[in-house]
Each structure stands twice: as structure tokens, then as C-alpha cells.
Amino acid sequence: MTASPQMSGATTAHASDWKPRLEHIVSTMQELSLQTDPQDMVRAYGKRMRMLMPADRMVSMSRRGLKSPMVRVTRYSEWQEEIDPWREPAKLPVLYDGLFAKLIYANQPQVIHDLTLDEKDPARKFIDGMRSVLAIPLYDQGEALNMVILGRSEPNAFNIEQLPEWVWMSNLFGRATQTLVLKREMQEMYAEIEHELDRVAKIQQALLPEKIPAIPTMQIAAYYQTSTRAGGDYYDFLELPDGRWGILIADVSGHGTPAAVVMSITHGMVHTYDGPRDKPSQLLTYLNEKLYQRYTTNIGGFVTAFYGIYDPQTRTLDYSSAGHNPPRIKRCTDGSIISLDQAQALPLGIAGGVDYINAEHTLVPGDQVVLYTDGITEAMDQQGHMFGTERLDMGLANCMLTADGLIETVINGVNDFTANYPADDDRTLLVAKIS
């Protein structure tokens, strides 16, 4: 075997040859730029290069993931079956030592003008009968991790003057192909993540009340929108002894899947709580201690929550708040706005031993009560102004609407205010009308 960086007597391309060569290169680049699949890219490039660099044999090989002197043959012009080397590398032959290993591990382009191969060289089955060999390395991170071998049956068949151009063009192709491979892998990973997020979202939706309960003297409607597939907002209705009902709304700090996980944990603790249920503060105290001891301190998160216990017979609402936005009441008898802000304490999960307090408010027929998360009031317009509680109150102005009608009015107001810009925070709204 002889290798030479030069070929004596080589003829250079005539100056008049540059135009057709340029046209061929331009059309090649145009065709390659249309490809979206790496396999299609290889086919298109191989067809073009056979026109530009005629060869009797073509072998592609790789040493990715292998140790010297091992090399994997990834493509061979005589193969009838095409194998995708990125998806099915195990189907491709791995050679040990020999000519191919010496060429690829040399990290340099080489031309062999008159090849003689040892009888035991594993490369014989691919280039037996080839007298001229051109080895073009394809670099990645400075190493020739891939290589293209071209063979011709006659000696001195390759014009070494064109070698720099071939190396340049082949490596541009190699980088473009690798980009498509990475793009395909990212698309597949993204599709898998999307599938997982959809499953998380469905699980989270299943944790919310399947239907709004029928509570005497109270008509309720709910709206729930996450800013991503899954979110950290949570609402629930708990049937209690003596005909009373617990109404809970909560907001986990952060967004997306991490917030959804904490939301699921909170849901589980709410529905397994078996302690006293006379006062709202009892549930909040329990949730706070459990979250603080086992969950939120490790992730630096917290949960705001408002929990009220409604007695349909007396129309009284006992409530306690863990740093949550105070619900608003539109009293239709006199047009006043009341804020349920008399029982505020720290959000859940920030500190242990928090003393949650209770307050009581008596509702009257016609009252319109709205519980919400900050994704409603902190929704912004294009100038950076917040929707705020004043606009929320305006959505409650019409005392003739049903609970569903009030929610539709508020949400339409938010969408108009934000010019229908996608929500950047979860939005939850509960509206109750007292009858």
C-alpha cells in the first residue's frame, strides 16, 4: 500500500471548466437544502457526488462509539439493502484493524495510487480489485469520526489537485447531515415529551371535580385554564357533615409539571385528611405542616390557598386564607364590593407552626362571590398593565347573570384586555351566586 500527498503529472482543471462545475455545485446545494431527512440527504448527495467524482466503489465508515482499531462500515455501494446507521447500527459490520482502520484513525485525507491489499485485510470484501483509493475524512470535534472511501479499478485514477475541494464539500455535507440527525432526534424527543406532558395534563384534569355539586342556596360555576400542558392551580368542593360544603382554591408557585406535581400532592392530602373539620384553619394547618415537612422546603416552593366552609341553612361562610388573593363579593342589594380579607396568614409550606385564623361572613340572597387565582388579576395588556381587581369587579356588575354568565363576562374581559395573548400563568375562577 502506498499513500501520497501529491500525484506527479496531475492535470489541473482548465479555467474554462469552472462554470459548469459551479452550476453543478449550486444545483447540488439547492437540492440538499430541500432535504429534511438524513437518509434522503445521503441519497441525494451520493447521486450528485457520483457525477462529480466518478467511482467504481463507495464505502462509508464510522468510528463513533468504537475504540481503535475498530471501524464500522455504514454504507456500501454494492449493498442491495439500505440500512439507517443512526437507527440500526447493530445491523452494520464492524471490522478490526486493516486498511480502513489505518485510514480513519490517521485523521487525514489520503490518496492511494496503486493499492495492494493483504489477503487477510478485512477491507478486501469491500474494495477488492480497486487499484486507486481516495479517503475523505469527515470531522467532528476535530476528529475524523466518519470517512468516505472511493475506489477505482485503474491506478492513478484520482486527480489530487481536486482533493481540497472534495474534502471541503464532503465535510460541509457531513455537518449538514449531522444537523438533520440532531434535528430528527430532537423532534422525536420533543414528541415524546409532548406525549408525557399530555398524560400529566390528563391526570391533573382528572383530579379536579368531575362536576359542580348542587349546593342549596348557592349556584356555582368554575373556569380552569393552565398556561402550559399542566399547571399548579387547584380547586375542589368537599362535602361535610350537617349539609355544609368546603370550597377550596389554591395556587402552587411556579408553572408547568413541577407545579402540577405539588398540586397533585396537595389534592391527595386534602382527600385523605381525617382530622377535625369544624373550622377552615384546621385543614390549612394540616396541609401546611405536611408540605413544609416533606415537600416544599426541598424545592423552594409554596402554595397559596383559600378555604371556606359554607352553611346553606344560615348562608354563612367561615373562611381561612394562606396568602391567597381575597375573594370578592358583589352585594347586589346595594352595589357594594366586599373583600374577604380578614383571615390572612402565610402561604402553605413556607414555615412550620403557622397559626392560621378563621373569619366569618354572612352572605345574603343576590350576593355574587368570586374566588380566583392571580393569573386572572395579574394578566397583562400590551403596555404591561395588570387586569387588576377593579376590572374583575366590573365583570360582576350585572346582577342578572347566572354564575356561568358571570364567568363568561370576566374571562371575555381578560381576553379583551390581553388582546387574546396566551396566558403566562394559570387562570382559575370560581363564581357563586347566593339564592
Residue pairs with C-beta under 8 A, 6 or more apart in sequence:
1 99
1 112
1 115
1 116
1 117
2 112
2 113
2 114
2 115
3 110
3 111
3 112
4 111
4 112
4 113
4 160
5 111
5 160
6 160
7 111
7 113
7 156
7 158
7 159
7 160
7 161
10 159
10 160
10 161
11 159
11 161
12 159
12 161
13 21
13 161
13 162
21 52
24 48
24 51
24 52
25 52
25 169
28 45
28 48
28 52
31 44
31 48
32 41
32 44
32 45
32 48
32 173
32 176
35 41
35 44
35 180
36 180
37 180
37 184
38 86
38 177
38 180
38 181
38 184
39 82
39 84
41 173
41 176
41 177
41 180
42 75
42 177
45 173
45 177
46 58
49 170
50 58
53 134
53 150
53 162
53 166
54 152
55 77
55 134
55 150
55 151
55 152
56 130
56 151
56 152
56 153
57 76
57 77
57 78
57 126
57 127
57 130
57 149
57 150
57 151
58 75
58 76
58 77
58 148
58 149
58 150
58 151
59 73
59 75
59 76
59 77
59 100
59 126
59 127
59 148
59 149
59 151
60 73
60 74
60 75
60 76
60 146
60 147
60 148
60 149
61 71
61 72
61 73
61 74
61 100
61 104
61 146
61 147
61 149
62 71
62 72
62 74
62 85
62 145
62 146
62 147
63 70
63 71
63 72
63 104
63 105
63 144
63 145
63 146
64 72
64 145
64 146
65 89
66 72
66 94
68 101
68 105
69 96
69 97
69 98
69 101
69 102
69 105
70 94
70 95
70 96
70 101
71 94
71 95
71 100
71 101
71 104
71 105
72 85
72 89
72 92
72 93
72 94
72 95
73 92
73 93
73 94
73 95
73 100
73 126
74 83
74 85
74 89
74 92
74 146
75 85
76 126
78 126
83 91
83 92
85 92
86 181
86 184
95 101
95 122
95 123
96 122
97 122
98 118
98 121
98 122
98 123
99 117
99 121
99 123
99 127
100 122
100 123
100 126
100 147
100 149
103 110
103 135
103 147
103 149
104 135
104 137
104 144
104 146
104 147
105 144
106 144
107 137
107 143
107 144
108 137
108 144
109 135
109 136
109 137
109 163
109 166
109 167
110 133
110 134
110 135
111 132
111 133
111 134
111 135
111 158
111 160
111 163
112 132
112 133
112 134
112 135
113 132
113 155
113 156
113 158
114 131
114 132
114 155
114 156
115 127
115 130
115 131
115 132
115 133
117 123
117 124
117 127
117 128
118 124
126 149
127 133
127 149
127 151
129 153
130 151
130 152
130 153
131 152
131 153
131 154
131 155
131 157
132 151
132 152
132 153
132 154
132 155
132 156
132 157
132 158
133 149
133 150
133 151
134 149
134 150
134 151
134 158
134 163
134 166
135 147
135 148
135 149
136 147
136 148
136 149
136 150
136 166
136 167
136 170
137 144
137 146
137 147
137 167
137 171
138 144
138 145
138 146
138 147
138 148
138 170
138 171
138 174
139 145
139 171
139 174
140 146
140 174
140 178
146 174
148 170
150 158
152 158
194 229
197 228
197 229
197 230
197 257
198 229
200 229
200 230
200 257
200 260
201 226
201 229
201 230
201 260
203 230
203 264
204 226
204 230
204 231
204 260
204 263
204 264
207 234
207 263
207 264
207 267
208 224
208 234
208 235
208 236
209 222
209 235
209 236
209 237
212 220
212 221
212 222
212 237
213 220
213 237
213 239
213 245
215 237
215 245
215 310
215 312
216 243
216 312
216 313
217 312
217 315
217 365
217 434
217 435
218 245
218 310
218 312
218 432
218 433
218 434
218 435
219 402
219 403
219 432
219 433
219 435
220 237
220 247
220 403
220 430
220 431
220 432
220 433
221 402
221 403
221 404
221 406
221 407
221 430
221 431
222 235
222 407
222 428
222 429
222 430
222 431
223 407
223 410
223 411
223 427
223 428
223 429
223 430
224 233
224 235
224 427
224 428
224 429
225 375
225 423
225 426
225 427
225 428
226 233
226 423
226 426
227 255
227 256
227 375
227 422
227 423
227 424
227 425
227 426
227 427
228 255
228 256
228 257
229 256
229 257
230 256
230 257
230 259
230 260
231 255
231 256
231 259
231 260
231 263
231 426
232 251
232 252
232 253
232 254
232 255
232 259
232 260
232 262
232 263
232 303
232 426
233 249
233 250
233 251
233 252
233 263
233 373
233 375
233 426
233 427
233 428
234 248
234 249
234 250
234 251
234 252
234 263
234 266
234 267
234 428
235 248
235 249
235 250
235 371
235 428
235 430
236 246
236 247
236 248
236 267
236 270
237 245
237 246
237 247
237 248
238 245
238 246
238 247
238 248
238 270
239 245
239 246
240 246
240 277
240 309
241 277
242 311
243 311
243 312
243 313
244 309
244 310
244 311
244 312
245 309
245 310
245 312
246 277
246 280
246 283
246 307
246 308
246 309
246 310
247 307
247 308
247 309
247 310
247 371
247 430
247 432
248 270
248 283
248 305
248 306
248 307
248 308
249 305
249 306
249 324
249 371
249 372
249 373
249 428
249 430
250 263
250 266
250 303
250 304
250 305
250 306
250 324
250 348
251 303
251 304
251 305
251 324
251 373
251 374
251 375
251 426
251 428
252 259
252 260
252 262
252 263
252 266
252 301
252 302
252 303
253 259
253 301
253 302
253 303
253 304
253 347
254 301
255 425
255 426
258 299
258 301
259 301
259 426
262 291
262 295
262 296
262 299
262 301
262 303
265 291
265 295
266 287
266 291
266 303
266 348
269 286
269 287
269 290
269 291
270 283
270 287
273 283
273 286
273 287
275 282
275 283
275 286
276 282
277 283
277 309
279 309
279 318
279 320
279 358
280 307
280 308
280 309
280 318
280 319
280 320
280 343
280 356
280 358
281 320
281 343
281 356
281 357
281 358
283 307
284 305
284 307
284 320
284 322
284 345
284 348
284 356
285 354
285 356
287 303
287 305
287 322
287 348
288 322
288 346
288 348
288 349
288 352
288 354
288 356
289 352
289 353
291 302
291 303
291 348
291 349
292 348
292 349
292 350
292 351
292 352
293 352
295 301
295 349
296 302
296 303
296 348
296 349
296 350
297 349
301 349
302 323
302 347
302 348
302 349
302 350
303 322
303 347
303 348
303 349
304 322
304 323
304 324
304 325
304 347
304 348
305 321
305 322
305 323
305 324
305 347
305 348
306 319
306 320
306 321
306 322
306 324
306 325
306 326
306 327
306 340
306 371
307 319
307 320
307 321
308 317
308 318
308 319
308 320
308 327
308 340
309 317
309 318
309 319
310 316
310 317
311 317
311 318
314 362
315 362
315 363
315 364
315 365
315 434
316 360
316 361
316 362
316 363
317 340
317 360
317 361
317 362
317 363
317 369
318 358
318 359
318 360
319 327
319 340
319 343
319 358
319 359
319 360
319 361
320 343
320 345
320 356
320 357
320 358
320 359
321 340
321 341
321 343
321 344
321 345
322 345
322 346
322 347
322 348
322 354
322 356
323 344
323 345
323 346
323 347
323 348
324 347
325 372
325 373
325 374
325 377
326 339
326 340
326 341
326 344
327 339
327 340
327 369
327 370
327 371
327 372
328 337
328 338
328 339
328 340
328 369
328 370
328 372
328 389
328 392
328 393
328 396
329 337
329 338
329 339
329 340
329 361
329 363
329 367
329 368
329 369
329 370
330 336
330 337
330 367
330 368
330 370
330 393
330 396
330 397
330 399
331 337
331 338
331 364
331 366
331 367
332 366
332 367
332 368
332 399
333 364
333 366
337 393
338 361
340 359
340 361
342 359
342 361
343 356
343 357
343 358
343 359
345 354
345 355
345 356
345 357
346 354
363 369
363 434
364 434
365 434
365 435
366 399
366 433
366 434
367 433
367 434
368 396
368 399
368 406
368 431
368 432
368 433
368 434
369 431
369 432
369 433
369 434
370 392
370 395
370 396
370 406
370 410
370 429
370 430
370 431
370 432
371 429
371 430
371 431
371 432
372 392
372 428
372 429
372 430
373 425
373 426
373 427
373 428
373 429
374 425
375 423
375 425
375 426
375 427
375 428
376 387
376 392
376 410
376 414
376 427
376 428
376 429
377 386
377 387
377 388
377 389
377 392
378 386
378 387
378 425
379 386
379 387
379 414
379 417
379 418
379 423
379 425
379 427
380 386
380 387
380 418
381 387
381 417
381 418
381 419
382 419
382 421
387 413
387 414
387 417
387 418
391 413
391 417
392 410
394 413
395 406
395 409
395 410
395 413
396 406
396 409
396 410
396 431
398 405
398 406
398 409
401 409
402 433
403 431
403 432
403 433
406 431
406 433
407 429
407 431
410 429
410 431
411 427
411 429
414 427
